[in-house]
Amino acid sequence: MNASPRVRIHSNYDALAAAGADRLIERLAAAQQQRGEATAVLTGGNIGISILAAVAEAENRDTVDWSRVNVWWGDERFLPASSPDRNAVQAEEALLRHVDINRGRVHPFGSADEFDDVHAAAAAYAAELAQDSAPFDVLLLGVGPDAHIASLFPDMDGVLARGRSTVGVENAPKPPPQRMSLTLEAIQSADEVWMVVAGKDKAGAVGLALAGAAPVQVPAAGATGRDKTLWLIDREAAEQVPESLLVDETAEQ
């Protein structure tokens, strides 16, 4: 059964990035204490990458044994492997090159250099996921102004996909048009799902998702973890959060 959402509101963008980094370090270290390894599913976007950069700079980052962290992605742009617009390239620059990561545990989506089409790349990622038995300890997601998550956009085929872990996306409403994404079912398999959201332009999407909108129209509403669903947002993104959820407000400065 998926967990009801909890909300943590932070004073500004920088406070959100710092708090998200601290929380991620603590979660990965705790998972390693429990079973010897940890698995994180990363996201792109400004705040997602800022959290990774804050992890790299954190004094306590090495409480995590990075050589025993498995890294996956929630979605990716179907571009050449070296493109700076790829989430994996941005994560590499922000965090992965700064820690003692085991490259055999890092799992980027395939690129346009490797595959002829986006659907083949998505299928290959699904096959790779199927070979790995490690649970997703924490899965990070951003939210677009249209309430999309990963590369699951409102009223498009991707958000409707069932019975599979990945989907190839064509004609996405934001560039680039071709992408690969985890499905809602795969996202919901994570122990913890964290929505990391900053900015006034996201307030409407956050409000709709937390008010219980239908995931087909508001994909962010369908992003729930098995044990915990956590919204880490700044005050601007929180402007339309239902009052009943504001009891969890924090006061980071």
FIMILO-502484 format. One record per residue: residue in three letters; x, y, z of N, C-alpha, C, O, CB in turn. Coordinates in steps of 0.05 Angstrom, whole numbers, plus 5000, padded with zeros to 4 digits. Glycine has a CB too. Layout:
FIMILO-502484
ALAXYZXYZXYZXYZXYZ ...
This chain:
FIMILO-502484
MET501749765000500050005000501850255000503750265015498150005025 ASN501150454984502750684981502150885004499950905014502350814954 ALA504251035011504051215034502751485027503151585004506851265045 SER501251595046500151865042502352065042504452035055498051925065 PRO501952285027504152485024504652635050502852705065503552675003 ARG507252685055508152865076509453105062510753075042510052725096 VAL509153335074510153585062512253715080511853745104507853785056 ARG514453795068516553955082517054205066517854185043519153785087 ILE516454435078516754685064519254835074519654855098514154865068 HIS520854925055523355055061523255345052521855415034525754905048 SER524755515066524455805063525155895035523956095026526255945083 ASN527055775022527855864995529355634980529655414991529756114997 TYR530155694956531355494939533855374951534255134952532055624912 ASP535655544962538155454973537655274997539055075001539955684980 ALA535755355014535155195038534054925030534654725043533155345056 LEU532454925009531354664999533554484989533554244995529254724977 ALA535354594973537554434962539254314985540054084984539354604944 ALA539954485005541554385027540154175043541353975051542354625045 ALA537554225049536054025065535653765050535753545061533354145073 GLY535153785024534853545007537353385007537353135008534053624979 ALA539653525005542253385005542753235031543553005032544553575000 ASP542253375054542553245080540753005083541652795093541953445103 ARG538353035074536452815077537252575059536952345067533552905069 LEU538252625035539052415017541452265029541552015028539752524990 ILE543452415039545752285052544852105075545751875077547752495062 GLU543052205092542052045114540651795105540951575117540252215132 ARG538951825084537451595075539151375063538751145068535351685054 LEU541151455047542951255035544651115056545050875055544751385014 ALA545651275076547251155097545550955114546550745121548351375116 ALA543051025119541250855134540750595119540750375131538650995141 ALA540350615093539850375077542250185077542049945079539150445048 GLN544650305076547050145077547450005104548449785105549550315071 GLN546650145125546850015151544949775153545549585167546150215173 GLN542749795139540749585140541449335124541149115132538049685131 ARG542549385099543049155082545649165066546149005048540749125063 GLY547349365072550049365061550349525035552549575026550949095056 GLU548049605023548149764999545749944998543949925015548249584973 ALA545650124979543450314977542950364947544750354931543950574992 THR540450434941539650484913538150754912536150794926537950254901 ALA539150924894537851184890537051214861538551134843539651424899 VAL534651314856533851384829533851694827532451824842530951264822 LEU535451794809535952084808534152214788532952094770538852134801 THR533852484791532352644773534052874763536152924774529852764787 GLY533252994741534553234731533153484740531953484761534753224700 GLY533253684724532053944731533854104749535654004761529353894744 ASN533154364752534954534767535154454796537454434806533854824766 ILE532954404810533154344838534254064842535754014862530454374852 GLY533653874825534653604828537753604826539053474842533553424807 ILE538853744806541753764803542953924825545153864834542453874775 SER541654134835542654294857542954124882544854164897540854534862 ILE541053944887541253764910543653584907545153544927538753594913 LEU544153484883546553314880549153464884550953364896546553194851 ALA549153714874551553884878551953934908554253944917551254144863 ALA549753974923549954024952550953774966552453794986547254114963 VAL550253534957551253294968554253284964555753214983549953044955 ALA555253354940558053344935559653524953561953474960558653424906 GLU558453744962559753944978559353895008560554035025558854224971 ALA557553715016556853675044559253555059560653375050554453495046 GLU559553655084561753545101561353255108563253105112561953715126 ASN558853175109558252895118557752705094556652495098555952895136 ARG558452785070557752625047559052345049557852155038558752755021 ASP561352315062562652055062561751885085562951675091565652095064 THR559551965099558151765116556851555098556051345108556151905134 VAL556551615073555651425053558051295040559951425033553751555031 ASP557951025038560050885022559050884993557450724985560450585033 TRP560151074978559151114951559750884932558450844912560351364939 SER561650724940562250484923560150274925560050084910564950364931 ARG558250304944556050114948553350254944551350174956556149994976 VAL553350454927550850594920550150524891551750564873551050894923 ASN547750414886546750364859545250614850543650724864544950114859 VAL545850704825544650944815543150884789544150774770546851154809 TRP540550974789538850954766537651234760538151414776536550744770 TRP536251254739534951514732531951464727531151264717536251644708 GLY530351674734527551654729526751704700524751604691526151854747 ASP528451864687527951914658530452024646532352094659525552104654 GLU530352044619532652144605531852244578529852164566534851924602 ARG533352434567532952534540534452354520536652274525533952834538 PHE533052304498534252134477536152304460535352404439532051984460 LEU538552324470540652494457543252344457543452134470540852764472 PRO545252444443547952324445548952304474548252474490549952474428 ALA550552104480551352054507552852284520552652324545553151814508 SER554252444505555752664516554252934518555353134526558252714500 SER551652934510550153174510549953294538549153144556547353134498 PRO550453544541550153674568547253694577546753754600551453944568 ASP545353634559542553644567541653374579539353354588540853714543 ARG543353174578542552914590542752934620544653044631544352684579 ASN540752814634540752814663543252674674544352754694538352674673 ALA544152454660546452304670548952474669550652454686546752054654 VAL549252634648551652804645551553024667553653074679551752934617 GLN549253134672549053344693549553224721550853354737546253474692 ALA548652984726549152854751552052784755553152804777547452594754 GLU553352714733556252654734557752904742559552894759557152564706 GLU557153124730558553374736557953474765559653574778557753594716 ALA555453444773554653544800555653374822556453474843551653564801 LEU555553104819556152924842557952694835560052654848553652824853 LEU557252534815558552274813561552284809562952104819557252124789 ARG562552484795565452494791566952584816569352574817566052684768 HIS565452674836566652774861566852564883568052604903565153014871 VAL565552334878565552124899566651864887566951834863562652084909 ASP567251674905568451424898566351224889565851024903570151304921 ILE565051294867562851124857563850884843565950894830561051294838 ASN562450664845563050414830561550434804559150424803562250154846 ARG563050464782561750514756559950274747558150314731563850554735 GLY560550044758558749814751556049834764554149694756560049564760 ARG555750024783553150064796551650304785549450364795553550094826 VAL552750434766551450674754550050594728551350474710553550904748 HIS547550654726545850544704544450774689542150834695543750344715 PRO545850904671544451114655542750984633543250754624546551294642 PHE540651124625539151044601540951044577542951194576536651224597 GLY540350874558541750874532541451134517539551284522540850644515 SER543251184499543351444485542651404455542351184445546051564488 ALA542451634442541951624413544351524397544151464374541251904403 ASP546751504410549051384398548851084397549950954379551651464413 GLU547350974416547250684419544850554407544950324399547350614448 PHE542650704405540050584397538850744373539250984371538050574420 ASP537450594356536250724333533750874340533051074326535550514312 ASP532350794361529950934368529550934398530750774413527550814354 VAL527851104407527351154436526050914449526550854473525651394440 HIS524450764434523050534446525050304451524750154471520850444427 ALA526950264433529050064438530650134462531449954478530850034413 ALA531350384466532850474489531250424515532450344535533650764487 ALA528650484514527050444538526850144544526950064568524250564533 ALA526549974524526349684528528849574540528849404557525649544502 ALA531149674531533749584542534049664571535149504587536049704526 TYR533049894579533149974607531349794624532049724646532350264610 ALA529049724613527249544628528549274632528249154654524549514612 ALA529949174612531348924615533548934636533948754651532548834588 GLU534949164637537049204657535849214685536949094704538649454651 LEU533649354688532249364713531349084723531549024746529849554712 ALA530448924704529448664711531648474721531048284736528048534687 GLN534048534714536348364723537348444750539048304761538548384703 ASP536448664761537448774786535248734808533048834805538249074784 SER535948604829534048544850533948754872532348744890534548274862 ALA535748954872535949144893533449334892532749434871538549314891 PRO532149374915529849554915530749844912532949914918528249524941 PHE528950014903529450294902528950404930526750424940527550444881 ASP531150484944530850604970529550874969527750944985533550614984 VAL530451034950529451304947529451384918531351334904531051514964 LEU527251504909526851584882526151884882524051954892524751414867 LEU527852044869527352334868525952404842526552294821530052484871 LEU524152594844522752694821522453004823521953104844519952564818 GLY522653134801521853414798518953414788517853214781523753564780 VAL517853654787515053694777515053934758516154144765513053734801 GLY513953894735513754114716511354294722509554204736513654014688 PRO511254534710508954704714506354574704504154644713509354964699 ASP506554384686504254234676503653984693501953824686504654154647 ALA505153954715504953724733506153464722505553254733502053674740 HIS507753484701509153234692511253154712512453324726510253274664 ILE511852894713514052784729515652604711514552484692513052634754 ALA518252584716520052434698519352534669519452774664519652124701 SER518752354651517852434625515052324620514352234598519752344602 LEU513452334641510552264639508952514639508752654659509752074663 PHE507752574616506352824612503352784613502352574607507152954585 PRO501852994621498952964624497552874598498152964576497753234631 ASP495852674601494152574579495652454556494552434534492452794569 MET498152374560499652244539499951944546499451864568502452374536 ASP500751794526500851504529502551414552501951214565501751374503 GLY504751544557506651464577505451434604505951244619508951654579 VAL503751624612502551614639500451404641499751324663501351894645 LEU499551294619497551084618498850804618497350604621495751114595 ALA501450784614502750524610502450354634502750444657505750564603 ARG501850094630501549904652503049644644503349584621498449844657 GLY503849504665505149244661507949254650508949054640503549084642 ARG509249484653512049514645513349724662512049894674512249574615 SER516049714662517449904680518450154666518950354679519849764691 THR518650154639519550384624517750434600516250264592522450344616 VAL518050674590516550744566518250934549519551114559513850864573 GLY518050904523519251094504517151314499514851254495520150964478 VAL518151564498516351794495517051934469519352014465516451984519 GLU515051974452515452144428513552384430511452374443514851974402 ASN514252594416512652834415512152954443509953054448510052774401 ALA514152944460513853074486513353374483514453494464516353024504 PRO511653494500511053774496513253964504512954204501508653834512 LYS515453864515517854034520520253904507520353654505518254074551 PRO522154054497524353934483526253794502526553864526525854154468 PRO527753594491527353474465524853294465523953204486529853304457 PRO523753254441521153104440521452814446519452684453519953144413 GLN523752694443524152404447525552364474527652484480525752274424 ARG524352194491525352144518524751854526523151714513524052334538 MET526051764547525451514560524651574589525651754601527851314558 SER522851404600521951464627521151204641520251014629519551654627 LEU521551204668520151004684517151044682516251274678521151004713 THR515650844685512750864686511850924715513350914734511350604676 LEU509250994717508151034744508450784761509050804785505251124743 GLU508050554749508250304765511050274776511450184799507550064748 ALA513050334760515850304769516450514791517750454810517850344745 ILE515450754787515850964807514550884834515750914855514651234798 GLN512250764832510750684856511950444870511150374892507850634850 SER513850314857515250084870517350174889518350004905516449904849 ALA518150424889520350524906519350534935517050584941521150804898 ASP521250474954520550494982519750784989517750835002522850405000 GLU521350974980520751254985520851414959522751384943522751375006 VAL518851574954518851764932518952044942517252124959516251714914 TRP520852204933521152474942520652664918521952634897523952524953 MET518752844921518253044901519753294909519253404931515153104897 VAL521653384893523253624899522453844880522853824856526353564898 VAL521254064891519954264874520554544885520354594909516954214873 ALA521354724867521854994874520655184854520755124830524955044877 GLY519655414863518755624845515855664844514255474845519755564818 LYS515055914840512255994839510855864815508455814817512056294837 ASP512255824793510955704770510155414774508655314758512855724746 LYS511055294795510255014801507954994821506954784827512654854812 ALA507155224833505255224855502555094847501454944863504755504865 GLY501555154823499055044815499154734812497354594821498155164788 ALA501354634800501754344797501954214824500753994828504254284781 VAL503454334843503654214870500954204884500254004896505754384887 GLY499454424882496854434895494954224884493554094899495654714891 LEU494854194858493153994846493853714854492153544861493154024815 ALA496453654853497453384860496753314889495853094895500453364856 LEU497153504907496653454935493653464942492853364963498153644952 ALA492053574924489153574929487853324919485353284923487953814915 GLY489353144908488252884900487252874871485452714865486152814918 ALA488453024853487553024825488252744813489752594824489053244809 ALA487052694790487452444776490152434763490952634750485252394755 PRO491752224766494452214754494552234724496652334713495751954762 VAL492452164710492552184681492752484673494252554654490052064668 GLN491252654686491452944681493653074697494753284688488753074687 VAL494252974720496353084738498252864746497952754768495053234763 PRO500152794729501852564735503152574763503552364775504052544715 ALA503752814773505052834799503352724821504352634842505653124805 ALA500752714817498952594837499252294840498552184861496052654830 GLY500452164820500851884821503551794831504051554832500451774794 ALA505251984838507951914847507851864877508052054893509852144840 THR507651614884507451534912509451314918509751134902504651454920 GLY510651314942512451104950510950904967508850954978514751214966 ARG512150664969510850454985510950515015508950465029512250184980 ASP513150635024513450695053513150995059512151065080516050595063 LYS513951155040513951445045513651595019514951534999516451535060 THR511951795019511651984997512152265009510652365025508851974983 LEU514352385001515352625013515552854993516752824972518052585027 TRP514253074999514453314982516353504996515853605018511653444978 LEU518653564983520553754992520354004974521153994951523553644992 ILE519254214984518554444967519354704981519654725005515654454960 ASP519754914965520255174976517655334980515555244971522255344959 ARG517755564993515355705000513855794975511355804975515955955017 GLU515255864954513855954929512255724917510055764908515956064909 ALA513355484917511955254906509655164924507955014915513855024901 ALA509655254949507655164968505155344970503455294987508955154995 GLU504955544953502855734955500055624953498155734964503155944934 GLN499755394940497055274937496854994950495054844943496355244907 VAL498554944969498454694984495954695002495554895016501054645000 PRO494354485002492054485020492854535049494854425059490554215018 GLU491254695063491954765091492254525109493854535128489754945102 SER490754315104490954075121493653945120494353795138488853875112 LEU495254005100497953895097500154075108502453995109498553815069 LEU499454315115501454515124502454465152504354605161500354785122 VAL501354275166502254215193505154115194506554125214500454005206 ASP506154025171508853915169510954135162513254065156509053685150 GLU510154375161511954585152514354605169514254595194510454855152 THR516754635156519254675171520054965169518755125156521454485159 ALA522255025182523055305184526055345178527355505191522455425211 GLU527055195158529855235150530255525141528555645128530655045128 GLN532555635149533155915141535555915122536456125113533956085166 
